[in-house]
Amino acid sequence: MRKIITIVILLALIGLSVNAQNPQLWGMTSAGGTDSLGTIFKIRGDGTGFQSLQSLDTATGNTPGGTLLHAVNGKFYGVTSTGGAIHKGTILSLDTSNVLTDVHDFTGNAGNDPVGKLIQANNGNLYGMTYYDDSIGAGVIFKYNPDNNIYTKLVTFNGTGNGQSPRGSLMQASNGTIYGMCQGGGANQLGTLFSLDTTTNTVTNLHSFSTATGFNPFGDLIQASNGLLYGTCIYFGTTGAGTLFSFNTATNVFTDLIHFNTTNGQNPEGSLIQAADGKLYGLTWGGGDSAKGVLFKYDISANTITDLAVFYGSNGAWPTGSLIQASDSNLYGMTSIGGTNNLGTVFRYNITADTLITLHNFNGTDGSMPKGSLIEALTPAVTHDGIEEVVQANNNLTIYPNPASSVLNISLPNKNIKSCIINLYDMLGQLIIDNGQLKAIDNGQLTIDNNTSTMSIVNYQLSINLGRLSPGIYFLEVIMDGEKNVRKVVKLN
């Protein structure tokens, strides 16, 4: 039978509209809760509905220093730096019924003290790193298969050439390659930027950090719309306050772009994000008027950095995680201390209004000292015209680049697909593209502009032209043979 790929654009989702207006955010704290060992919580974007979902303990794992992952099977996954059967950390899962499960106990030789967050690659596996291991103490890269609960150590860092003691997380670029950084090792023993070949399980050192251009990267790499990777180093450069850099994966060229000077921030521990306006945003642990951290903006085109908001203690202090841009276009983050109880805060920053608002002050019982980042999760499953559909796992779907300026590419996993449905919605849940053509909105009515073809299909690679869409956040839903994925897409200027 001939296989046919059918592109269908369906009507908007009421569930998406609700989430877009008041996003649901999830996070972890490294302390606080019943046993003062950390919590998992959720909160709405307007600051209401805070709920401490779980208090962590030594049995299942405790003291998480990273960020949750919302996997395609609908569960949340995270790592804890200690606790579990061997007291060397665990991988946790939290299902939609709020059941917390220790799915893996780190043993030492196969890694211990996992940090950062897990990523889900396009092969469906979860990948992560540990800060230590019991063999030479330099850490490991591992994968975890959520389908069969199998943990595999892939790489042991050697402490010299390929790196040592990774603090951040891995990321998968649009070329399919996984990249990461170590805070130590390399030619100068000051950290490395590396690539991981998941076929041969080999790490290649692409750059050794140095004093002049910055060293000790604590956060993650991101890929911006221009294809370059961006990251930060916590120390040195010209003032010792850290640097912001880019890395070209095609040429392996490293460029130090910004040297922090304490006024515009000092010691960035987290990662950058690219918002819908095309600018990069980040946090520093110190610097600013009060030396308690800043929220900054970096303009890629102008190579300039701007201090947007300063933390003074009363509104939070010492942010060690990263920002996210939620579906309401606001930036959200956390500080590790400060606030009413000096135990950390959740905050919102409005880019347009240039205002920073504290949404929640941790009080110890509900958590304290958050070190990771928030995530936005579309839960429960969204609905079509009141008919609920279950989110299933299309493990090999790749969408890139994201954020995107003009063209969004969708790589389908194989050639055995009989049907593929593509839905694109704006933040209000309105239909934006229909059968490859832009939809125009006139007095609340949606009409098709027959002269604006936006979608093309070549060898199971789909391309959507976003050029005429306004900058902002959209939702892309891909349903292959009944299996659904919903992805948040950022359209840049």
Phi and psi in degrees as a GROMACS rama.xvg file:
@    title "Ramachandran Plot"
@    xaxis  label "Phi"
@    yaxis  label "Psi"
@TYPE xy
-68.9856  132.453  ARG-2
-85.5406  132.932  LYS-3
-124.836  128.836  ILE-4
-93.1954  119.321  ILE-5
-110.315  125.02  THR-6
-99.3859  118.215  ILE-7
-127.142  129.765  VAL-8
-104.585  118.576  ILE-9
-98.4618  171.941  LEU-10
-71.3895  165.033  LEU-11
-67.6031  160.872  ALA-12
-106.435  127.161  LEU-13
-62.7155  -38.4553  ILE-14
-61.3404  -38.7392  GLY-15
-65.1135  -38.832  LEU-16
-61.445  -41.0483  SER-17
-64.8553  -45.7508  VAL-18
-63.9745  -37.1647  ASN-19
-66.7169  -36.324  ALA-20
-77.7775  -30.9944  GLN-21
-142.611  81.3007  ASN-22
-62.5325  148.826  PRO-23
-96.0069  121.252  GLN-24
-113.11  142.092  LEU-25
-124.209  149.743  TRP-26
-163.366  179.173  GLY-27
-131.851  153.223  MET-28
-117.333  152.133  THR-29
-86.1875  -12.407  SER-30
-144.891  -178.076  ALA-31
82.7718  179.897  GLY-32
90.984  -171.943  GLY-33
-56.7899  -44.0092  THR-34
-108.297  12.5595  ASP-35
58.5427  33.9295  SER-36
-118.467  10.9245  LEU-37
113.873  160.741  GLY-38
-141.023  162.374  THR-39
-115.84  132.07  ILE-40
-140.28  169.202  PHE-41
-139.595  155.758  LYS-42
-155.15  147.411  ILE-43
-83.2187  161.169  ARG-44
-64.9006  -20.7342  GLY-45
-92.1658  5.98054  ASP-46
90.9688  -5.64763  GLY-47
-88.7661  169.559  THR-48
69.4649  24.0765  GLY-49
-62.4907  133.344  PHE-50
-142.919  123.012  GLN-51
-82.4716  110.019  SER-52
-83.159  -38.1415  LEU-53
-146.003  139.15  GLN-54
-101.566  123.835  SER-55
-78.7549  156.95  LEU-56
-141.145  176.137  ASP-57
-69.9533  -27.2752  THR-58
-68.7603  -46.5742  ALA-59
-95.005  -10.3127  THR-60
119.402  146.27  GLY-61
-150.641  173.027  ASN-62
57.0511  57.9536  THR-63
-72.8648  138.411  PRO-64
-113.429  9.52206  GLY-65
-124.516  -145.248  GLY-66
-129.837  147.792  THR-67
-72.8989  156.165  LEU-68
-118.516  130.897  LEU-69
-97.247  103.273  HIS-70
-81.0254  168.51  ALA-71
-70.3735  -14.6697  VAL-72
-83.7225  4.99952  ASN-73
89.416  -8.63776  GLY-74
-89.8795  157.037  LYS-75
-97.3087  139.864  PHE-76
-127.139  145.053  TYR-77
-153.779  169.228  GLY-78
-120.393  148.844  VAL-79
-115.94  145.715  THR-80
-80.4167  -17.2396  SER-81
-149.117  -178.701  THR-82
84.6048  -176.271  GLY-83
89.6553  -175.29  GLY-84
-62.0973  -34.1822  ALA-85
-106.456  -0.490102  ILE-86
62.0769  31.867  HIS-87
-121.39  15.1528  LYS-88
107.329  162.456  GLY-89
-143.395  165.045  THR-90
-104.144  126.467  ILE-91
-108.552  150.674  LEU-92
-128.034  143.543  SER-93
-126.204  119.042  LEU-94
-92.5341  179.603  ASP-95
-69.24  -13.5353  THR-96
-93.8148  10.6324  SER-97
65.661  32.217  ASN-98
-95.643  121.697  VAL-99
-96.6469  130.601  LEU-100
-131.952  132.337  THR-101
-81.9971  105.821  ASP-102
-94.1833  -13.4898  VAL-103
-158.137  136.372  HIS-104
-107.504  123.244  ASP-105
-70.7964  142.405  PHE-106
-109.602  -13.7793  THR-107
114.945  -72.2511  GLY-108
-64.3218  -31.3033  ASN-109
-93.5555  17.2742  ALA-110
112.989  143.696  GLY-111
-150.965  160.832  ASN-112
60.2781  62.0336  ASP-113
-68.3573  142.16  PRO-114
-129.938  175.988  VAL-115
70.0162  -141.823  GLY-116
-136.784  163.97  LYS-117
-84.5632  152.206  LEU-118
-120.334  152.832  ILE-119
-109.257  114.844  GLN-120
-79.6417  173.111  ALA-121
-73.4312  0.383983  ASN-122
-95.5805  2.75001  ASN-123
91.1869  -16.2786  GLY-124
-77.184  153.107  ASN-125
-96.3575  136.156  LEU-126
-121.491  145.215  TYR-127
-158.66  -177.729  GLY-128
-136.945  155.176  MET-129
-115.985  150.526  THR-130
-76.2038  -33.3064  TYR-131
-125.966  170.344  TYR-132
-151.131  164.408  ASP-133
-89.5948  3.31603  ASP-134
-88.8668  -69.2431  SER-135
-118.521  0.594786  ILE-136
79.5972  15.7383  GLY-137
-102.265  -5.32901  ALA-138
99.1939  167.656  GLY-139
-138.498  162.689  VAL-140
-107.827  135.034  ILE-141
-133.482  164.692  PHE-142
-129.29  151.018  LYS-143
-133.344  126.3  TYR-144
-93.9984  109.82  ASN-145
-70.5765  -14.9452  PRO-146
-77.1866  -40.4079  ASP-147
-117.328  4.1896  ASN-148
63.0841  33.1673  ASN-149
-100.22  128.161  ILE-150
-103.673  135.918  TYR-151
-136.096  125.405  THR-152
-78.3675  125.634  LYS-153
-99.1873  -44.7671  LEU-154
-140.673  138.209  VAL-155
-107.653  119.939  THR-156
-64.543  142.959  PHE-157
-95.9668  -1.38668  ASN-158
80.8226  -5.89681  GLY-159
-127.129  -90.4426  THR-160
-62.5494  -48.541  GLY-161
-96.1637  -1.45853  ASN-162
121.373  174.204  GLY-163
-157.812  139.696  GLN-164
57.0085  67.1514  SER-165
-68.7274  134.691  PRO-166
-105.663  -27.0994  ARG-167
-93.365  -149.298  GLY-168
-128.456  167.301  SER-169
-81.8361  163.054  LEU-170
-146.698  149.695  MET-171
-107.874  121.336  GLN-172
-83.7536  174.307  ALA-173
-66.9508  -17.8765  SER-174
-83.1277  2.71992  ASN-175
88.5619  -11.5279  GLY-176
-81.2348  144.218  THR-177
-95.2603  133.609  ILE-178
-123.406  157.484  TYR-179
-163.954  -178.887  GLY-180
-140.224  151.814  MET-181
-116.576  147.941  CYS-182
-83.317  -13.3201  GLN-183
-134.716  179.953  GLY-184
80.5048  -172.941  GLY-185
87.5651  -176.542  GLY-186
-60.2833  -32.008  ALA-187
-108.401  4.96417  ASN-188
58.6165  29.3981  GLN-189
-121.475  9.7501  LEU-190
119.937  160.389  GLY-191
-137.619  156.132  THR-192
-114.078  124.066  LEU-193
-133.002  164.926  PHE-194
-117.703  152.446  SER-195
-119.049  124.303  LEU-196
-92.2552  109.102  ASP-197
-76.6246  -9.03831  THR-198
-82.6803  -45.1938  THR-199
-99.4656  -7.37877  THR-200
55.6408  48.2927  ASN-201
-119.986  145.378  THR-202
-107.181  133.16  VAL-203
-114.925  123.998  THR-204
-76.7231  114.217  ASN-205
-95.1567  -23.7808  LEU-206
-157.799  135.614  HIS-207
-104.025  123.582  SER-208
-71.6889  156.141  PHE-209
-138.982  168.197  SER-210
-63.7193  -41.8576  THR-211
-64.1275  -39.6226  ALA-212
-106.712  3.25574  THR-213
109.507  145.131  GLY-214
-146.273  175.176  PHE-215
58.5021  68.2065  ASN-216
-73.2879  124.066  PRO-217
-99.1311  -24.6381  PHE-218
-96.1099  -158.428  GLY-219
-106.973  161.466  ASP-220
-83.051  150.956  LEU-221
-127.861  156.498  ILE-222
-108.083  121.501  GLN-223
-86.6513  175.162  ALA-224
-65.8121  -19.3216  SER-225
-84.7337  3.19619  ASN-226
89.8291  -13.2526  GLY-227
-79.9187  151.158  LEU-228
-89.6436  141.874  LEU-229
-127.746  147.148  TYR-230
-160.532  -178.806  GLY-231
-133.854  153.765  THR-232
-113.051  140.437  CYS-233
-77.3436  -25.4927  ILE-234
-126.933  153.152  TYR-235
63.5157  -156.057  PHE-236
96.5888  -159.175  GLY-237
-69.6008  -26.5835  THR-238
-114.43  -8.24414  THR-239
86.2073  -2.26299  GLY-240
-89.6676  -0.0379637  ALA-241
108.334  169.91  GLY-242
-139.604  163.546  THR-243
-120.674  133.639  LEU-244
-137.714  167.472  PHE-245
-125.714  158.274  SER-246
-140.598  127.03  PHE-247
-92.8231  113.523  ASN-248
-72.0291  -20.4491  THR-249
-78.9621  -35.1246  ALA-250
-112.995  -6.43543  THR-251
58.0679  33.8505  ASN-252
-95.1552  123.946  VAL-253
-98.9181  134.092  PHE-254
-133.725  121.226  THR-255
-82.5748  127.017  ASP-256
-107.222  -44.31  LEU-257
-131.828  135.529  ILE-258
-110.612  113.73  HIS-259
-61.9125  148.045  PHE-260
-127.818  22.9551  ASN-261
73.7572  -38.8638  THR-262
-66.655  -45.242  THR-263
-90.9248  8.94975  ASN-264
127.581  161.667  GLY-265
-152.317  135.272  GLN-266
59.744  69.4299  ASN-267
-73.4211  116.103  PRO-268
-95.2129  -24.576  GLU-269
-91.4972  -156.762  GLY-270
-117.616  163.973  SER-271
-86.9356  160.19  LEU-272
-132.245  155.94  ILE-273
-107.89  120.975  GLN-274
-88.688  177.639  ALA-275
-65.1638  -20.5908  ALA-276
-83.4631  2.84251  ASP-277
87.4398  -10.1947  GLY-278
-84.3639  153.963  LYS-279
-94.2953  139.146  LEU-280
-125.247  147.521  TYR-281
-159.461  178.676  GLY-282
-127.039  148.917  LEU-283
-119.196  148.116  THR-284
-69.4183  -35.3418  TRP-285
-129.465  -168.457  GLY-286
87.4471  -179.569  GLY-287
84.3235  -177.967  GLY-288
-60.0512  -31.7597  ASP-289
-107.875  0.532637  SER-290
62.4931  25.1264  ALA-291
-116.952  12.6245  LYS-292
113.379  156.221  GLY-293
-138.302  160.459  VAL-294
-108.454  124.44  LEU-295
-126.459  164.368  PHE-296
-124.423  137.074  LYS-297
-119.468  126.022  TYR-298
-93.6919  113.125  ASP-299
-61.6033  -44.7539  ILE-300
-67.4831  -43.2491  SER-301
-90.4772  -11.1566  ALA-302
54.2981  48.5783  ASN-303
-126.007  150.3  THR-304
-120.294  140.204  ILE-305
-129.461  128.88  THR-306
-78.7229  116.06  ASP-307
-98.386  -40.4638  LEU-308
-145.788  144.833  ALA-309
-115.989  138.151  VAL-310
-93.1304  131.282  PHE-311
-113.881  -1.37795  TYR-312
106.455  -54.1882  GLY-313
-64.7827  -33.0212  SER-314
-101.482  15.6087  ASN-315
112.441  162.378  GLY-316
-156.556  152.135  ALA-317
54.9256  61.8775  TRP-318
-71.1326  126.093  PRO-319
-109.885  -8.00684  THR-320
-98.5881  -151.896  GLY-321
-127.714  165.513  SER-322
-86.4278  159.345  LEU-323
-129.668  152.709  ILE-324
-105.213  116.916  GLN-325
-85.3717  178.517  ALA-326
-70.0931  -9.44486  SER-327
-93.4199  8.55103  ASP-328
77.0208  -6.59995  SER-329
-78.8651  155.071  ASN-330
-94.0345  141.296  LEU-331
-129.724  147.138  TYR-332
-162.461  -174.612  GLY-333
-137.992  154.328  MET-334
-114.215  147.454  THR-335
-76.8866  -26.7757  SER-336
-139.163  -167.581  ILE-337
82.882  -177.437  GLY-338
87.8397  -173.987  GLY-339
-55.8079  -39.0636  THR-340
-107.149  4.62148  ASN-341
57.3324  32.7933  ASN-342
-119.761  10.2218  LEU-343
108.17  161.18  GLY-344
-140.152  162.892  THR-345
-110.505  132.259  VAL-346
-132.906  163.15  PHE-347
-127.495  136.956  ARG-348
-120.98  124.256  TYR-349
-94.4791  114.976  ASN-350
-63.9079  -44.4367  ILE-351
-66.819  -46.0884  THR-352
-84.1414  -12.3026  ALA-353
56.5499  50.5181  ASP-354
-129.356  140.759  THR-355
-114.593  125.707  LEU-356
-124.711  132.014  ILE-357
-78.5998  124.638  THR-358
-96.1727  -32.2029  LEU-359
-153.195  136.951  HIS-360
-107.598  116.279  ASN-361
-66.4199  143.962  PHE-362
-118.993  8.40307  ASN-363
95.1092  -51.2351  GLY-364
-65.5073  -39.9359  THR-365
-94.7998  6.35639  ASP-366
126.883  164.011  GLY-367
-162.258  158.83  SER-368
53.5472  59.6074  MET-369
-69.4053  131.742  PRO-370
-113.947  -14.6293  LYS-371
-98.1932  -148.524  GLY-372
-126.715  163.121  SER-373
-82.1404  160.039  LEU-374
-132.296  155.273  ILE-375
-104.698  131.524  GLU-376
-126.891  134.387  ALA-377
-87.6658  85.19  LEU-378
-131.791  145.206  THR-379
-71.6773  -175.133  PRO-380
-55.5289  139.376  ALA-381
-73.2473  167.245  VAL-382
-126.404  151.997  THR-383
-105.34  114.291  HIS-384
48.4455  39.9068  ASP-385
84.1596  -3.58776  GLY-386
-97.8509  112.998  ILE-387
-73.9346  135.551  GLU-388
-118.351  142.392  GLU-389
-87.6407  133.523  VAL-390
-73.5087  123.389  VAL-391
-117.219  172.756  GLN-392
-99.5376  103.219  ALA-393
-93.8756  87.8238  ASN-394
-70.41  -22.7546  ASN-395
-107.845  16.7602  ASN-396
-77.288  130.72  LEU-397
-122.688  129.234  THR-398
-123.282  123.707  ILE-399
-158.007  158.29  TYR-400
-75.0264  157.944  PRO-401
-146.775  104.996  ASN-402
-69.488  159.122  PRO-403
-131.235  143.553  ALA-404
-92.7366  -39.8799  SER-405
-134.326  -53.0801  SER-406
-116.922  130.391  VAL-407
-107.34  125.544  LEU-408
-102.88  139.289  ASN-409
-124.853  116.284  ILE-410
-100.627  114.369  SER-411
-76.9821  149.208  LEU-412
-72.8007  -29.1974  PRO-413
-160.333  179.059  ASN-414
-102.484  20.4072  LYS-415
-102.861  12.1145  ASN-416
-79.9228  132.81  ILE-417
-93.4221  -28.947  LYS-418
-148.634  146.31  SER-419
-141.147  123.458  CYS-420
-110.491  128.218  ILE-421
-115.953  122.742  ILE-422
-119.151  133.008  ASN-423
-125.617  127.37  LEU-424
-126.748  153.042  TYR-425
-88.8151  -175.383  ASP-426
-65.2667  -22.597  MET-427
-88.9827  1.72163  LEU-428
82.2391  14.0114  GLY-429
-84.7653  144.844  GLN-430
-65.4296  129.099  LEU-431
-110.136  -40.1942  ILE-432
-127.054  138.802  ILE-433
-134.79  119.568  ASP-434
51.0988  41.4132  ASN-435
81.6928  10.8805  GLY-436
-127.919  141.476  GLN-437
-65.7182  146.354  LEU-438
-101.548  135.891  LYS-439
-101.155  140.757  ALA-440
-107.165  118.81  ILE-441
-132.766  110.125  ASP-442
54.3321  40.668  ASN-443
83.3546  -5.90498  GLY-444
-98.5517  139.606  GLN-445
-98.8187  126.651  LEU-446
-129.412  156.81  THR-447
-95.6039  131.886  ILE-448
-90.7132  105.533  ASP-449
-69.6889  -6.05549  ASN-450
-103.131  13.9988  ASN-451
-126.876  67.7302  THR-452
-65.359  131.095  SER-453
-122.893  -9.19611  THR-454
-126.062  138.902  MET-455
-136.96  153.246  SER-456
-129.544  122.45  ILE-457
-138.425  117.499  VAL-458
51.2045  45.8581  ASN-459
65.218  17.8939  TYR-460
-108.852  116.447  GLN-461
-97.7141  140.133  LEU-462
-127.076  130.087  SER-463
-115.028  125.039  ILE-464
-82.9866  112.612  ASN-465
-98.5045  5.66655  LEU-466
-55.2582  -34.4086  GLY-467
-93.324  0.0131204  ARG-468
-82.6014  149.81  LEU-469
-71.4074  148.402  SER-470
-59.3683  142.977  PRO-471
155.258  -163.785  GLY-472
-110.624  132.522  ILE-473
-128.607  166.119  TYR-474
-118.204  125.146  PHE-475
-107.829  122.178  LEU-476
-112.288  127.675  GLU-477
-119.953  120.877  VAL-478
-118.518  111.497  ILE-479
-110.02  116.9  MET-480
48.878  40.6735  ASP-481
88.5486  -7.82612  GLY-482
-95.131  131.453  GLU-483
-115.817  140.692  LYS-484
-129.73  137.703  ASN-485
-116.559  124.053  VAL-486
-122.02  140.124  ARG-487
-84.0495  129.733  LYS-488
-118.643  132.765  VAL-489
-104.28  121.633  VAL-490
-97.6031  123.265  LYS-491
-90.5542  171.005  LEU-492
